[in-house]
Structures are given as structure tokens and as C-alpha cells.
């Protein structure tokens, strides 16, 4: 888990300090820093960081990080999506079950995925519930406390 956090921080720094036109460029700079990751892993990292390509003013595109206002606004949308869809939360060990209104599990799952909670290993959505598998050593209580930081008015 810590390796991923360090890699994400490194990706942010590389994008801030360099002109990155392709994932190959970014992969080679990561490799120079000792991170040998696959293109698929890098794609997931970029999605998690909400990195996008923006025009560079010279007929090309470069990777850019979202500005703080965009990140805050995006989080508000995900919080609203979560609150609209969830019914209840329960957990056992490192598995969290979030019951939702019928048809809302994908939206709630997407909200959890996009809140960038490093406690979450992965999520799976059904029709009226979703599951979050937490990293080893992370309990449902720990997850819920962190979720309350994003969504203060959530009830269990």
C-alpha cells in the first residue's frame, strides 16, 4: 500500500515538473526513479489521480493534474451520488457491505472508487448492494471513520 502512495506522489511530481506527452514518457521517467510498472497500472494510477490531457498550445497535448477547485467540486458530486444511493453500511473484518436502493449500487461503488480512499483494495457492485474489500489490517470501523471525513452526515 505504501509503495502505491509513494508512486502516486512521484507521478504527481513528475507531471508537475516535466512535459509529459505520452504514457511511454511517464513510464520511462518512473523507471528511472526505480518504479517498473505496467501500462495498465499506470493507466489506473492516472485515473485515480484524475490526470487528463490538455492542449499544450503547440498543436499537441500534455498530461495535467486537476486543479484544486476541480477536485473539490468532483468530490462534492461523488458525495451526493453516494448519499442518494446508499441505505446502510455494515462490515465484517476487512469486507464492507453497502446496501443501496435498487439500481444505485454502481453509482455508490463509483463514488467510493473516486473518493480515493487508500484503505480500499477494490469494489464490486450488484443491483442493490456493493462490496468493498479493504487492505490487510484495515477494519470496517477504520474505513467508516475515514468515510465520515468525506461524508460527515453519513449514518451507519
MOCORNOR-V240878 format. One record per pair of residues at least 6 apart in sequence whose C-alpha atoms are under 8 Angstrom apart, sorted by the first residue. I is the first residue (numbers start at 1). J is the second residue. D is the distance in Angstrom with one decimal. If there is no record, write none. Layout:
BEGIN
I|J|D + I|J|D
END
This chain:
BEGIN
1|118|7.6 + 1|135|7.8 + 7|35|7.4 + 8|45|6.7 + 8|49|7.6 + 10|30|7.9 + 11|26|7.9 + 11|30|7.5 + 12|65|7.3 + 14|26|7.7 + 14|29|7.6 + 15|63|6.7 + 15|64|6.5 + 15|65|7.4 + 16|64|7.5 + 16|65|7.7 + 19|62|6.4 + 19|63|7.6 + 20|26|6.3 + 20|62|5.4 + 20|63|5.6 + 21|60|7.9 + 21|61|6.1 + 21|62|4.5 + 21|63|6.3 + 22|62|7.4 + 22|63|7.6 + 23|39|7.3 + 23|42|7.6 + 27|36|7.7 + 27|37|7.3 + 27|39|7.5 + 27|42|7.6 + 30|36|6.9 + 30|37|7.9 + 31|37|7.7 + 46|52|7.8 + 48|114|6.9 + 48|116|6.7 + 49|65|7.3 + 50|65|6.7 + 50|66|6.5 + 51|63|6.5 + 51|64|5.6 + 51|65|4.8 + 51|66|6.4 + 52|63|5.5 + 52|64|5.5 + 52|65|6.6 + 52|66|7.5 + 53|61|5.8 + 53|62|5.2 + 53|63|4.4 + 53|64|5.9 + 54|61|5.3 + 54|62|5.6 + 54|63|6.4 + 54|64|6.5 + 55|61|4.4 + 55|62|6.5 + 56|62|6.1 + 75|114|7.8 + 75|115|6.5 + 78|110|7.8 + 78|111|4.7 + 78|112|7.8 + 78|114|7.2 + 78|115|7.2 + 79|111|6.8 + 79|150|7.4 + 79|151|6.4 + 81|107|6.4 + 81|108|6.4 + 81|111|6.6 + 82|107|7.0 + 82|108|4.8 + 82|111|5.9 + 82|112|7.7 + 83|154|7.6 + 85|100|5.4 + 85|101|5.6 + 85|104|5.1 + 85|105|7.1 + 85|107|7.2 + 85|108|6.1 + 86|98|6.7 + 86|99|6.0 + 86|100|4.2 + 86|101|6.4 + 86|104|7.5 + 86|105|7.8 + 86|108|6.7 + 87|98|7.3 + 87|99|5.3 + 87|100|4.8 + 87|101|6.4 + 88|98|5.7 + 88|99|5.2 + 88|100|7.0 + 88|155|7.6 + 88|156|5.9 + 89|96|7.1 + 89|97|5.8 + 89|98|4.5 + 89|99|6.4 + 89|156|5.4 + 90|96|5.9 + 90|97|5.4 + 90|98|6.5 + 90|140|7.7 + 90|156|7.2 + 91|97|5.8 + 91|140|5.3 + 91|141|7.9 + 92|139|7.9 + 92|140|6.6 + 93|139|5.5 + 93|140|6.2 + 94|133|6.0 + 94|134|4.9 + 94|135|7.0 + 94|136|7.1 + 94|137|7.5 + 94|138|6.0 + 94|139|4.9 + 94|140|5.7 + 95|131|6.9 + 95|132|5.8 + 95|133|4.8 + 95|134|6.1 + 95|139|7.9 + 95|140|6.7 + 96|131|5.6 + 96|132|5.0 + 96|133|6.5 + 96|134|7.6 + 96|140|6.0 + 97|129|6.9 + 97|130|5.9 + 97|131|4.7 + 97|132|6.6 + 98|129|5.5 + 98|130|5.3 + 98|131|6.3 + 99|105|7.6 + 99|128|5.9 + 99|129|4.1 + 99|130|6.5 + 100|108|7.7 + 100|127|8.0 + 100|128|4.8 + 100|129|5.1 + 100|130|7.6 + 101|128|5.5 + 101|129|7.9 + 102|127|5.7 + 102|128|4.5 + 103|127|5.0 + 103|128|6.0 + 104|127|6.7 + 104|128|6.4 + 104|129|8.0 + 105|125|5.4 + 105|126|5.9 + 105|127|5.5 + 105|128|5.4 + 105|129|5.3 + 105|130|5.6 + 106|125|5.4 + 106|126|7.1 + 106|127|7.4 + 106|130|7.7 + 108|130|7.7 + 109|123|6.5 + 109|124|7.0 + 109|125|6.1 + 109|130|6.4 + 113|122|7.9 + 113|123|7.3 + 115|150|7.8 + 117|146|7.9 + 119|134|5.6 + 119|135|5.7 + 119|138|6.4 + 119|143|6.6 + 120|132|6.5 + 120|133|6.1 + 120|134|4.5 + 120|135|6.0 + 121|132|7.4 + 121|133|5.5 + 121|134|5.0 + 121|135|5.3 + 122|132|5.8 + 122|133|5.4 + 122|134|7.1 + 123|130|7.1 + 123|131|5.5 + 123|132|4.4 + 123|133|6.3 + 124|130|5.6 + 124|131|5.2 + 124|132|6.6 + 125|131|6.4 + 134|140|7.8 + 134|143|7.9 + 148|154|6.4
END
